[in-house]
Amino acid sequence: MYKKSYKGRCQKRNLSKCQGICRTYDEIQYAYADMLQNISEVKSFKCNVLLEGLEIGEYTSDFVCEKNDGEIMVRECVQRSYLAKPLTAKRLDESRNYWLKHGVSDWGLVIDEEK
């Protein structure tokens, strides 16, 4: 999850399954976009989708995917070292609750490998 107005380094790519330009802000997002591109059950996906009406501010979900059966899948990318931070946990809870309210039950995390 990033703030809507995040100004960090951005890599832009055109991927066939991504609706619009795929903008990734870290290695986890970049690698997961490639994975989504190769998963046959994923029909299309969007990157950095705005979560409207959050109490904690304007944030985006990393990936919102549409599967071939029409089901929506949401994934948030997080570095393992940030998982224990209270603010990260609060943001992730807000994201999960937002998507549950919108009828999405397939919500999950993408975490970098242990070193």
Rosetta constraint file for C-alpha pairs under 8 A:
AtomPair CA 1 CA 48 HARMONIC 7.85 0.50
AtomPair CA 1 CA 59 HARMONIC 6.40 0.50
AtomPair CA 1 CA 60 HARMONIC 5.51 0.50
AtomPair CA 1 CA 61 HARMONIC 5.32 0.50
AtomPair CA 1 CA 62 HARMONIC 5.84 0.50
AtomPair CA 1 CA 76 HARMONIC 6.24 0.50
AtomPair CA 1 CA 77 HARMONIC 6.94 0.50
AtomPair CA 1 CA 78 HARMONIC 7.73 0.50
AtomPair CA 1 CA 91 HARMONIC 7.47 0.50
AtomPair CA 1 CA 92 HARMONIC 7.63 0.50
AtomPair CA 2 CA 6 HARMONIC 6.31 0.50
AtomPair CA 2 CA 48 HARMONIC 7.84 0.50
AtomPair CA 2 CA 59 HARMONIC 5.57 0.50
AtomPair CA 2 CA 60 HARMONIC 5.63 0.50
AtomPair CA 2 CA 61 HARMONIC 7.46 0.50
AtomPair CA 2 CA 62 HARMONIC 7.80 0.50
AtomPair CA 3 CA 57 HARMONIC 7.86 0.50
AtomPair CA 3 CA 58 HARMONIC 5.90 0.50
AtomPair CA 3 CA 59 HARMONIC 4.35 0.50
AtomPair CA 3 CA 60 HARMONIC 6.31 0.50
AtomPair CA 4 CA 50 HARMONIC 6.92 0.50
AtomPair CA 4 CA 58 HARMONIC 5.50 0.50
AtomPair CA 4 CA 59 HARMONIC 5.05 0.50
AtomPair CA 4 CA 60 HARMONIC 5.98 0.50
AtomPair CA 8 CA 25 HARMONIC 6.85 0.50
AtomPair CA 9 CA 25 HARMONIC 5.93 0.50
AtomPair CA 9 CA 26 HARMONIC 7.98 0.50
AtomPair CA 10 CA 23 HARMONIC 6.15 0.50
AtomPair CA 10 CA 24 HARMONIC 5.65 0.50
AtomPair CA 10 CA 25 HARMONIC 4.85 0.50
AtomPair CA 10 CA 26 HARMONIC 7.82 0.50
AtomPair CA 11 CA 22 HARMONIC 7.95 0.50
AtomPair CA 11 CA 23 HARMONIC 5.59 0.50
AtomPair CA 11 CA 24 HARMONIC 5.32 0.50
AtomPair CA 11 CA 25 HARMONIC 6.50 0.50
AtomPair CA 12 CA 21 HARMONIC 6.38 0.50
AtomPair CA 12 CA 22 HARMONIC 5.61 0.50
AtomPair CA 12 CA 23 HARMONIC 4.66 0.50
AtomPair CA 12 CA 24 HARMONIC 6.67 0.50
AtomPair CA 13 CA 21 HARMONIC 5.90 0.50
AtomPair CA 13 CA 22 HARMONIC 5.18 0.50
AtomPair CA 13 CA 23 HARMONIC 6.67 0.50
AtomPair CA 14 CA 18 HARMONIC 7.31 0.50
AtomPair CA 14 CA 20 HARMONIC 7.46 0.50
AtomPair CA 14 CA 21 HARMONIC 5.36 0.50
AtomPair CA 14 CA 22 HARMONIC 6.03 0.50
AtomPair CA 15 CA 21 HARMONIC 7.41 0.50
AtomPair CA 15 CA 22 HARMONIC 6.74 0.50
AtomPair CA 15 CA 37 HARMONIC 7.24 0.50
AtomPair CA 16 CA 37 HARMONIC 7.47 0.50
AtomPair CA 17 CA 37 HARMONIC 6.10 0.50
AtomPair CA 17 CA 43 HARMONIC 6.68 0.50
AtomPair CA 17 CA 44 HARMONIC 4.52 0.50
AtomPair CA 17 CA 45 HARMONIC 6.10 0.50
AtomPair CA 18 CA 22 HARMONIC 6.24 0.50
AtomPair CA 18 CA 44 HARMONIC 5.74 0.50
AtomPair CA 18 CA 45 HARMONIC 4.92 0.50
AtomPair CA 18 CA 46 HARMONIC 5.62 0.50
AtomPair CA 18 CA 47 HARMONIC 7.52 0.50
AtomPair CA 19 CA 44 HARMONIC 6.88 0.50
AtomPair CA 19 CA 45 HARMONIC 6.15 0.50
AtomPair CA 19 CA 46 HARMONIC 5.47 0.50
AtomPair CA 20 CA 46 HARMONIC 7.46 0.50
AtomPair CA 22 CA 33 HARMONIC 7.96 0.50
AtomPair CA 22 CA 46 HARMONIC 7.53 0.50
AtomPair CA 22 CA 47 HARMONIC 6.05 0.50
AtomPair CA 23 CA 47 HARMONIC 6.61 0.50
AtomPair CA 23 CA 48 HARMONIC 7.59 0.50
AtomPair CA 24 CA 29 HARMONIC 5.51 0.50
AtomPair CA 24 CA 30 HARMONIC 5.53 0.50
AtomPair CA 24 CA 47 HARMONIC 7.72 0.50
AtomPair CA 25 CA 29 HARMONIC 6.65 0.50
AtomPair CA 25 CA 30 HARMONIC 7.47 0.50
AtomPair CA 26 CA 30 HARMONIC 6.31 0.50
AtomPair CA 27 CA 31 HARMONIC 6.09 0.50
AtomPair CA 28 CA 32 HARMONIC 6.06 0.50
AtomPair CA 28 CA 77 HARMONIC 6.28 0.50
AtomPair CA 28 CA 78 HARMONIC 7.54 0.50
AtomPair CA 28 CA 79 HARMONIC 7.70 0.50
AtomPair CA 28 CA 110 HARMONIC 7.46 0.50
AtomPair CA 28 CA 111 HARMONIC 7.27 0.50
AtomPair CA 28 CA 112 HARMONIC 6.31 0.50
AtomPair CA 29 CA 33 HARMONIC 6.05 0.50
AtomPair CA 29 CA 62 HARMONIC 7.36 0.50
AtomPair CA 29 CA 77 HARMONIC 6.22 0.50
AtomPair CA 30 CA 34 HARMONIC 6.63 0.50
AtomPair CA 31 CA 35 HARMONIC 6.37 0.50
AtomPair CA 32 CA 36 HARMONIC 6.10 0.50
AtomPair CA 32 CA 110 HARMONIC 7.79 0.50
AtomPair CA 33 CA 37 HARMONIC 6.22 0.50
AtomPair CA 34 CA 38 HARMONIC 6.64 0.50
AtomPair CA 35 CA 39 HARMONIC 6.35 0.50
AtomPair CA 36 CA 42 HARMONIC 6.70 0.50
AtomPair CA 36 CA 45 HARMONIC 7.90 0.50
AtomPair CA 37 CA 42 HARMONIC 7.77 0.50
AtomPair CA 41 CA 67 HARMONIC 5.57 0.50
AtomPair CA 41 CA 68 HARMONIC 5.56 0.50
AtomPair CA 42 CA 65 HARMONIC 6.65 0.50
AtomPair CA 42 CA 66 HARMONIC 6.02 0.50
AtomPair CA 42 CA 67 HARMONIC 4.33 0.50
AtomPair CA 42 CA 68 HARMONIC 5.96 0.50
AtomPair CA 43 CA 65 HARMONIC 7.50 0.50
AtomPair CA 43 CA 66 HARMONIC 5.61 0.50
AtomPair CA 43 CA 67 HARMONIC 5.03 0.50
AtomPair CA 43 CA 68 HARMONIC 5.15 0.50
AtomPair CA 44 CA 65 HARMONIC 5.80 0.50
AtomPair CA 44 CA 66 HARMONIC 5.35 0.50
AtomPair CA 44 CA 67 HARMONIC 7.05 0.50
AtomPair CA 45 CA 63 HARMONIC 6.60 0.50
AtomPair CA 45 CA 64 HARMONIC 5.53 0.50
AtomPair CA 45 CA 65 HARMONIC 4.05 0.50
AtomPair CA 45 CA 66 HARMONIC 5.98 0.50
AtomPair CA 46 CA 63 HARMONIC 5.69 0.50
AtomPair CA 46 CA 64 HARMONIC 5.25 0.50
AtomPair CA 46 CA 65 HARMONIC 6.36 0.50
AtomPair CA 47 CA 61 HARMONIC 7.40 0.50
AtomPair CA 47 CA 62 HARMONIC 5.41 0.50
AtomPair CA 47 CA 63 HARMONIC 4.77 0.50
AtomPair CA 47 CA 64 HARMONIC 6.62 0.50
AtomPair CA 48 CA 60 HARMONIC 5.03 0.50
AtomPair CA 48 CA 61 HARMONIC 5.18 0.50
AtomPair CA 48 CA 62 HARMONIC 4.59 0.50
AtomPair CA 48 CA 63 HARMONIC 6.23 0.50
AtomPair CA 49 CA 60 HARMONIC 4.96 0.50
AtomPair CA 49 CA 61 HARMONIC 5.13 0.50
AtomPair CA 49 CA 62 HARMONIC 6.65 0.50
AtomPair CA 49 CA 63 HARMONIC 7.09 0.50
AtomPair CA 49 CA 64 HARMONIC 7.02 0.50
AtomPair CA 50 CA 58 HARMONIC 7.19 0.50
AtomPair CA 50 CA 59 HARMONIC 6.00 0.50
AtomPair CA 50 CA 60 HARMONIC 4.27 0.50
AtomPair CA 50 CA 61 HARMONIC 6.48 0.50
AtomPair CA 51 CA 58 HARMONIC 6.69 0.50
AtomPair CA 51 CA 59 HARMONIC 5.78 0.50
AtomPair CA 51 CA 60 HARMONIC 5.42 0.50
AtomPair CA 51 CA 61 HARMONIC 6.80 0.50
AtomPair CA 51 CA 95 HARMONIC 7.52 0.50
AtomPair CA 51 CA 98 HARMONIC 7.39 0.50
AtomPair CA 52 CA 58 HARMONIC 6.89 0.50
AtomPair CA 52 CA 59 HARMONIC 7.98 0.50
AtomPair CA 53 CA 57 HARMONIC 7.77 0.50
AtomPair CA 53 CA 58 HARMONIC 7.56 0.50
AtomPair CA 54 CA 58 HARMONIC 6.53 0.50
AtomPair CA 54 CA 59 HARMONIC 7.77 0.50
AtomPair CA 54 CA 94 HARMONIC 7.31 0.50
AtomPair CA 54 CA 98 HARMONIC 7.88 0.50
AtomPair CA 56 CA 91 HARMONIC 7.72 0.50
AtomPair CA 61 CA 74 HARMONIC 7.53 0.50
AtomPair CA 61 CA 75 HARMONIC 7.27 0.50
AtomPair CA 61 CA 76 HARMONIC 6.08 0.50
AtomPair CA 61 CA 95 HARMONIC 7.09 0.50
AtomPair CA 62 CA 74 HARMONIC 7.82 0.50
AtomPair CA 62 CA 75 HARMONIC 6.24 0.50
AtomPair CA 62 CA 76 HARMONIC 5.13 0.50
AtomPair CA 62 CA 77 HARMONIC 6.45 0.50
AtomPair CA 63 CA 74 HARMONIC 5.66 0.50
AtomPair CA 63 CA 75 HARMONIC 5.18 0.50
AtomPair CA 63 CA 76 HARMONIC 6.57 0.50
AtomPair CA 64 CA 72 HARMONIC 6.95 0.50
AtomPair CA 64 CA 73 HARMONIC 5.87 0.50
AtomPair CA 64 CA 74 HARMONIC 4.58 0.50
AtomPair CA 64 CA 75 HARMONIC 6.63 0.50
AtomPair CA 65 CA 72 HARMONIC 5.65 0.50
AtomPair CA 65 CA 73 HARMONIC 5.00 0.50
AtomPair CA 65 CA 74 HARMONIC 6.16 0.50
AtomPair CA 66 CA 70 HARMONIC 5.99 0.50
AtomPair CA 66 CA 71 HARMONIC 5.93 0.50
AtomPair CA 66 CA 72 HARMONIC 4.77 0.50
AtomPair CA 66 CA 73 HARMONIC 6.34 0.50
AtomPair CA 67 CA 71 HARMONIC 5.37 0.50
AtomPair CA 67 CA 72 HARMONIC 6.25 0.50
AtomPair CA 67 CA 73 HARMONIC 7.26 0.50
AtomPair CA 72 CA 104 HARMONIC 6.20 0.50
AtomPair CA 72 CA 106 HARMONIC 6.90 0.50
AtomPair CA 73 CA 104 HARMONIC 6.99 0.50
AtomPair CA 73 CA 105 HARMONIC 7.66 0.50
AtomPair CA 73 CA 106 HARMONIC 4.93 0.50
AtomPair CA 73 CA 107 HARMONIC 5.97 0.50
AtomPair CA 74 CA 99 HARMONIC 7.94 0.50
AtomPair CA 74 CA 104 HARMONIC 7.75 0.50
AtomPair CA 74 CA 106 HARMONIC 6.31 0.50
AtomPair CA 74 CA 107 HARMONIC 4.73 0.50
AtomPair CA 74 CA 108 HARMONIC 6.40 0.50
AtomPair CA 75 CA 107 HARMONIC 5.87 0.50
AtomPair CA 75 CA 108 HARMONIC 4.97 0.50
AtomPair CA 75 CA 109 HARMONIC 5.43 0.50
AtomPair CA 75 CA 110 HARMONIC 6.52 0.50
AtomPair CA 76 CA 92 HARMONIC 7.78 0.50
AtomPair CA 76 CA 108 HARMONIC 6.43 0.50
AtomPair CA 76 CA 109 HARMONIC 4.90 0.50
AtomPair CA 76 CA 110 HARMONIC 5.96 0.50
AtomPair CA 77 CA 109 HARMONIC 5.83 0.50
AtomPair CA 77 CA 110 HARMONIC 4.58 0.50
AtomPair CA 77 CA 111 HARMONIC 6.00 0.50
AtomPair CA 78 CA 82 HARMONIC 6.84 0.50
AtomPair CA 78 CA 83 HARMONIC 7.14 0.50
AtomPair CA 78 CA 109 HARMONIC 6.94 0.50
AtomPair CA 78 CA 110 HARMONIC 6.17 0.50
AtomPair CA 78 CA 111 HARMONIC 5.19 0.50
AtomPair CA 78 CA 112 HARMONIC 7.17 0.50
AtomPair CA 79 CA 83 HARMONIC 6.97 0.50
AtomPair CA 79 CA 111 HARMONIC 5.59 0.50
AtomPair CA 79 CA 112 HARMONIC 5.59 0.50
AtomPair CA 80 CA 111 HARMONIC 5.82 0.50
AtomPair CA 80 CA 112 HARMONIC 5.99 0.50
AtomPair CA 80 CA 113 HARMONIC 7.65 0.50
AtomPair CA 80 CA 114 HARMONIC 7.53 0.50
AtomPair CA 82 CA 88 HARMONIC 6.54 0.50
AtomPair CA 83 CA 88 HARMONIC 6.40 0.50
AtomPair CA 83 CA 89 HARMONIC 6.68 0.50
AtomPair CA 84 CA 88 HARMONIC 7.57 0.50
AtomPair CA 84 CA 89 HARMONIC 7.29 0.50
AtomPair CA 85 CA 89 HARMONIC 6.43 0.50
AtomPair CA 86 CA 90 HARMONIC 6.18 0.50
AtomPair CA 87 CA 91 HARMONIC 6.22 0.50
AtomPair CA 88 CA 92 HARMONIC 6.17 0.50
AtomPair CA 89 CA 93 HARMONIC 6.10 0.50
AtomPair CA 90 CA 94 HARMONIC 6.20 0.50
AtomPair CA 91 CA 95 HARMONIC 6.25 0.50
AtomPair CA 92 CA 96 HARMONIC 6.15 0.50
AtomPair CA 93 CA 97 HARMONIC 6.05 0.50
AtomPair CA 94 CA 98 HARMONIC 5.99 0.50
AtomPair CA 95 CA 99 HARMONIC 6.30 0.50
AtomPair CA 96 CA 100 HARMONIC 6.14 0.50
AtomPair CA 96 CA 107 HARMONIC 6.58 0.50
AtomPair CA 97 CA 101 HARMONIC 6.15 0.50
AtomPair CA 98 CA 102 HARMONIC 6.52 0.50
AtomPair CA 99 CA 103 HARMONIC 6.38 0.50
AtomPair CA 99 CA 104 HARMONIC 5.22 0.50
AtomPair CA 99 CA 105 HARMONIC 7.37 0.50
AtomPair CA 99 CA 107 HARMONIC 7.58 0.50
AtomPair CA 100 CA 104 HARMONIC 5.09 0.50
AtomPair CA 100 CA 105 HARMONIC 5.90 0.50
